[in-house]
Amino acid sequence: MLFMYGPKSMQVIRIVEAVSRGGLPLRKVEHTFYLDQAVHSFGITNCAVQDTTQIHTQLCYSNFRDIIHSIINMDADVISIENS
């Protein structure tokens, strides 16, 4: 899901659940491919934005230990963690 906020001088794009443990394949051997593709897709989603545009993403609270490197590789400006 993609949301855009703000005046033309500063825009925020919010990409929700870009990398999710819930989307991981059942076979652990397939996790790396899934996470690499998720990070790549995240990059494609925001590759044409201006430097002044902030990229926000939101993740549902989870155990991020196994996917923390993928979260870092997304290179989002702001990461919100939802706890519900």
N, C-alpha and C positions, 0 to 999 in steps of 0.2 A: 504494500500500500504506500502511496506516495502523496505527501501533503506539502504544499508550498505556503509559506507565511511571509508577511512583512512587506514594507515598501520596496520600491525598486532599488534604493540605495543599499539595502541589506536584506537578503533573502535567506530563509531557512527552509531546507528540504528535509522532511522527516521520512525515513524509510523504516518501516516497522517489521520486526522479526526477520531481519536479514539472515542471521545465522541462528538456528534453533536446534536445541537437542531433540526436540519433538520430531524433527524431520529426519533425524539420523536413520540410516538403514539398519535393519535388525542385525545384519552381519557386520561385525566389527571391522573386518577386512575392507569394507566399502566406505568406512567413515572418512578416511582421508580424501578420497575422491569427492564425496559429497561436500565436505567442508571447503575444499579447494574451489569447487564449482560455485558454492554459495558466496565466497569472497570475490571470485571473479565476476559473478553477476552483480554483486553490490557495486563493484568498481565500474562496470558498464552503466549501471543505473545513474551514476553521478559523474561520469567522466567529462561531460561537456559543461559543467557548471563553472561560474566565474569564481575567482579566488576569494571574492568577498562573500560568497554564499556559504553558510554553515550547513554541514551535514549532520543531522541528528538521527539516531537510531534508538529503538526501544526493544528491549529483550525481556521476556518473562523470567522471573527469578527461577534459577535452576542451579545445579552443580556445574559451574563453568570450568572446573579444573581440566577436563578433557578437551575443551574447545577454546580455551583462553587465547591461544596463539592465533586462531582464526578471527576471534573478536579483535585482537590487536591489529591484525593484518587488514581489517576492514578500513582502518585509518579514518574512522568517523571523528568529527569534532566533539560531539556530545553523545554519550551513551546513557540512556535512562533504563533503570531496571525496575520493572513492575513487580510488586509483591502483593499477590491477591490470594 
